[in-house]
Amino acid sequence: MCSMDANLQKGWVVGVVVLGCVLMLLFFQKLSPHKSQPTEEDYEKARERLVEHLRKQGIKDEAVLKAMLKVPRHIFVPEEYRHLSYEDMALPIGEGQTISQPYVVAFMTQALELKPTDKVLEIGTGSGYQAAILAELAKEVYTIEIIPTLAKRAKETLEKLGYKNVKIKVGDGYFGWKEHSPFDAIIVTCAPEEIPQPLIEQLKEGGRMVIPVGKRYVQQLYVLRKEEGKLIKRAVLDVLFVPMLGEAQKRKGENSQQRE
């Protein structure tokens, strides 16, 4: 009897291990590239499904949905992850950075309440996908990327797609882009621990800013409006963005030393 119980226990353990291995294999198989990439028609249908999903998730701005339907997200995604382009998930783009989840892109863009005459500043160009969405909705888009290789790739992709109303600069987004300010709207796609003062100063009276703020794993997305020189701030969503680099990291270190 004891021998049978031991064998059953051993078999149960082996079964759990095997099941775990199978699940891991399926997971990595999903993340690995397909042997044959989808066609443009496949991508178009997938984009339509994604937009319907976003609509069900509460994205109501038809102009934003139209932009999400038009911009080919797969062009901004590295080839090895391209088959996942229209899943509602963030994906790696290299240099430790990601292309944001489509829902978050749509939510943040909707919160900006863009008009066709607006001038927009984006902090964190990344792949260039968010900039393309903004370019469909606003007159001018100014976007800053601190990592030169990503800025170069994004510029090439946006030019390839024919966007002429997007200007890209390699630099530290903490300081904004003063020579083109003030901006009707500012969108930040990386998280500082506090809102950079230069961005507040470069936001036009009546302008809107959408920015994630917080520590590495505890962040909230804020929507701000500038009224009579002051910011009216409200938290709208728990999020997880890569940290803002450059001056934001330097100030984070200084603040940590002061607390010690």
C-alpha positions, -999 to +999 in steps of 0.1 A: +000+000+000+028+024+009+046+015-023+015+022-044+010+056-027+046+065-034+042+056-071+010+076-074+026+106-058+056+103-081+033+100-111+014+131-100+046+151-097+058+140-131+024+149-146+026+184-132+061+189-145+051+176-180+020+199-180+041+228-170+066+221-198+037+219-223+022+252-212+057+269-214+061+254-249+028+268-260+036+302-246+069+305-263+054+291-295+029+320-295+057+345-291+079+330-317+076+341-353+052+322-377+068+303-405+047+323-430+039+359-422+003+371-426-006+389-458-017+426-460-053+414-463-048+394-431-034+424-413-063+446-425-089+421-411-069+419-379-069+457-376-107+457-381-111+432-353-088+452-330-108+484-336-141+466-328-124+453-296-113+489-287-149+501-293-162+474-268-135+485-243-150+520-242-131+539-269-158+562-283-140+589-303-147+579-339-117+600-352-094+580-329-109+547-340-106+557-376-069+565-371-063+532-354-080+515-384-058+533-409-023+532-393-006+498-400+007+489-365+026+459-379+050+482-399+062+496-365+067+462-349+099+441-353+095+413-377+098+385-351+067+399-333+048+411-363+022+382-362+012+397-328+008+432-340-030+434-336-032+417-303-041+441-276-007+439-259+026+458-257+055+443-277+093+448-275+109+471-301+145+468-289+167+489-266+146+478-236+116+497-249+081+487-261+054+497-284+024+504-262-007+483-259-033+495-285-059+502-259-036+525-240-026+543-272-063+548-280-072+558-245-044+584-242-052+598-276-089+601-269-081+619-236-062+645-255-094+657-273-074+666-304-086+691-331-073+692-367-056+725-360-037+713-329+000+713-324+011+683-303+043+674-284+050+637-278+077+626-253+091+592-262+088+585-299+097+548-295+086+530-327+068+560-341+033+544-339+018+568-315+032+597-335+015+583-366-019+581-348-014+617-336-005+628-372-038+615-384-057+638-360-036+670-355-019+696-378+016+693-364+033+666-343+067+672-326+082+641-310+113+635-290+133+603-285+163+600-262+176+567-279+192+576-313+187+542-329+149+542-321+146+578-334+163+569-366+141+539-372+109+557-363+118+586-387+125+561-416+092+543-409+071+575-407+087+588-439+081+555-457+044+558-448+043+594-461+038+614-429+050+650-435+035+666-404+058+648-379+091+663-368+115+640-347+143+652-325+169+631-306+170+645-271+159+645-235+121+648-234+122+661-198+130+695-213+104+694-240+109+713-273+108+750-262+114+766-297+081+751-309+060+758-278+034+764-267+016+732-275-021+726-276-015+691-263+013+670-248+014+633-245+041+614-226+048+577-232+073+571-205+069+576-167+087+602-146+082+602-109+069+638-111+056+660-139+085+679-155+082+716-150+094+724-186+064+705-200+040+724-178+055+757-190+053+746-227+016+737-225-007+763-239-034+779-218-064+756-221-041+728-233-043+692-223-015+668-211-017+630-207+012+616-187+020+584-166+035+593-133+050+571-106+077+546-096+087+516-118+058+494-109+033+518-094+021+544-119-011+563-127-021+579-159-031+616-154-051+639-176-043+675-170-057+707-183-040+741-179-064+768-167-053+803-156-017+790-155-025+761-131-029+724-138-062+707-131-052+671-126-071+638-124-060+602-123-078+580-149-060+547-152-034+524-135-006+518-160+029+504-165+052+524-187+090+523-190+107+549-168+116+583-183+153+584-188+178+613-188+171+643-165+142+624-149+165+596-138+190+621-125+164+639-104+151+606-091+186+598-078+190+632-062+156+629-045+166+594-032+198+608-017+180+637+000+155+612+015+184+592+029 
